[in-house]
Structure formats: C-alpha cells, structure tokens
Amino acid sequence: MISQDVVNIILGILLGLVSFFGSWWMKATASSIKELQGSDQSLVKKVSEVEILVVGNYAKKSDVDRVGEIIMKRLDKLENLEVVLASHYVTKEEFHKSIDTLFAKLDRIEEKLDKKADKS
C-alpha cells in the first residue's frame, strides 16, 4: 500500500496545482474584467457624444414656432391675393353671355356683307 507520506506529497502537489491554476484563472478573469470596464467606459463616452450630436441637430421649439408663424402669415397673404384676383375675373355665365352677344353681332355683320355682295 501507499504510505501516508506519499499520499501527503501527492495531495500537496495536487493542492499546489489547483491553487496555481485557480490563481491563474482568477488573474485572467480579473484582467478580462478590467479590460471590459475600460471598453465600457469608452462606449459610455461615445454614447454621450452621440447624444450631444443628436440633440444638437434638432430644432428648438421656439424656432419651429417662429417658422410656423412666418408660413401662416404667407398663407394668409396668398388667401388675400386669391380673393383679390378672383374679383377681377368674370363668372362662366357672364362669359357665355358676352360670347353669345359677340357671335350675334358677327352674324349680323356677315348677313350685311352677304346682302352687299348680292347687290353687286
């Protein structure tokens, strides 16, 4: 059988190996955590810069309201112009009446020319 001293030596070697690999694994994990924390901080910084850029590219409410007022004033001017222009036009009925009168006079002139041509 194996003596107690040999068992103690094997157990000591195993414990030493477990301790060595355990501490190596913990060191690697701690180094990975530090690396991840560093990249996390750089990402937080980049995200905050993006937030500043995005917020900086939007128009302020006061600017939008001011532009809206300008647009509404111009639309009001266009409506007023439309009313003024509409008052200078004739209705369809007036136009047809004028055209009918004009054709009636042209017909009379044509009849007179025909009578004059017949006399000659």
C-alpha positions in Angstrom: 0.0 0.0 0.0 0.9 3.6 -0.4 2.4 5.2 2.7 0.9 8.2 4.4 3.9 10.4 3.4 3.4 9.6 -0.3 -0.3 10.4 0.0 0.6 13.7 1.7 3.1 14.6 -1.1 0.6 13.8 -3.8 -2.1 15.7 -2.0 0.3 18.6 -1.6 1.2 18.6 -5.2 -2.5 18.4 -6.3 -3.4 21.3 -3.9 -0.4 23.3 -5.3 -1.6 22.6 -8.9 -5.2 23.5 -8.0 -4.0 26.7 -6.3 -1.7 27.6 -9.2 -4.3 27.1 -11.8 -7.0 28.7 -9.7 -5.0 31.8 -9.1 -4.0 31.9 -12.8 -7.7 31.7 -13.8 -8.7 34.4 -11.2 -5.9 36.7 -12.6 -7.1 36.1 -16.2 -10.6 36.8 -15.1 -9.7 40.0 -13.2 -7.6 41.2 -16.2 -10.6 40.5 -18.6 -12.9 42.4 -16.2 -10.6 45.4 -16.2 -10.4 45.3 -20.0 -14.1 45.2 -20.3 -14.6 48.0 -17.8 -12.2 50.1 -19.9 -14.1 49.4 -23.1 -17.3 50.0 -21.3 -16.1 53.5 -20.2 -15.1 54.3 -23.8 -18.5 53.2 -25.0 -20.3 55.3 -22.4 -18.2 58.3 -23.6 -19.1 57.6 -27.3 -22.8 57.2 -26.5 -22.8 60.5 -24.6 -21.1 62.2 -27.6 -23.8 60.7 -29.9 -26.5 62.0 -27.6 -25.0 65.5 -27.8 -24.8 65.3 -31.6 -28.3 64.1 -31.9 -29.7 66.7 -29.5 -27.7 69.4 -31.3 -29.2 68.6 -34.7 -32.8 69.2 -33.7 -34.6 72.5 -34.0 -35.7 74.2 -30.9 -39.5 74.6 -30.3 -39.2 78.4 -30.4 -37.6 78.2 -33.8 -40.3 75.8 -35.1 -43.0 78.1 -33.7 -41.4 81.2 -35.3 -41.1 79.5 -38.7 -44.7 78.3 -38.4 -45.9 81.8 -37.8 -44.0 83.1 -40.9 -45.6 80.3 -43.0 -49.0 81.1 -41.7 -48.6 84.8 -42.5 -47.5 84.0 -46.0 -50.5 81.7 -46.4 -52.8 84.4 -45.2 -51.3 86.8 -47.9 -51.9 84.1 -50.5 -55.5 83.8 -49.5 -55.9 87.6 -49.7 -54.3 87.6 -53.1 -56.6 84.8 -54.2 -59.7 86.9 -53.2 -58.4 90.0 -55.0 -57.6 88.0 -58.2 -61.0 86.3 -58.1 -62.7 89.7 -58.0 -61.1 90.6 -61.4 -62.5 87.6 -63.2 -65.9 87.0 -64.7 -68.2 84.2 -64.0 -68.9 81.5 -66.6 -72.4 82.8 -67.2 -71.1 86.3 -67.8 -68.5 84.9 -70.2 -71.0 82.9 -72.2 -73.4 85.8 -72.4 -70.6 88.0 -73.7 -69.6 85.4 -76.3 -73.2 84.9 -77.4 -73.6 88.7 -77.9 -70.3 88.8 -79.8 -71.4 86.0 -82.1 -74.8 87.6 -82.7 -73.1 90.8 -83.8 -70.7 88.8 -86.0 -73.7 87.1 -87.6 -75.3 90.5 -88.3 -72.1 91.7 -89.9 -71.9 88.5 -92.0 -75.6 89.0 -93.1 -74.9 92.6 -94.1 -71.8 91.6 -96.1 -73.8 88.8 -97.8 -76.6 91.4 -98.8 -74.0 93.8 -100.1 -72.3 91.0 -102.1 -75.8 90.0 -103.6 -76.4 93.6 -104.7 -73.2 93.9 -106.6 
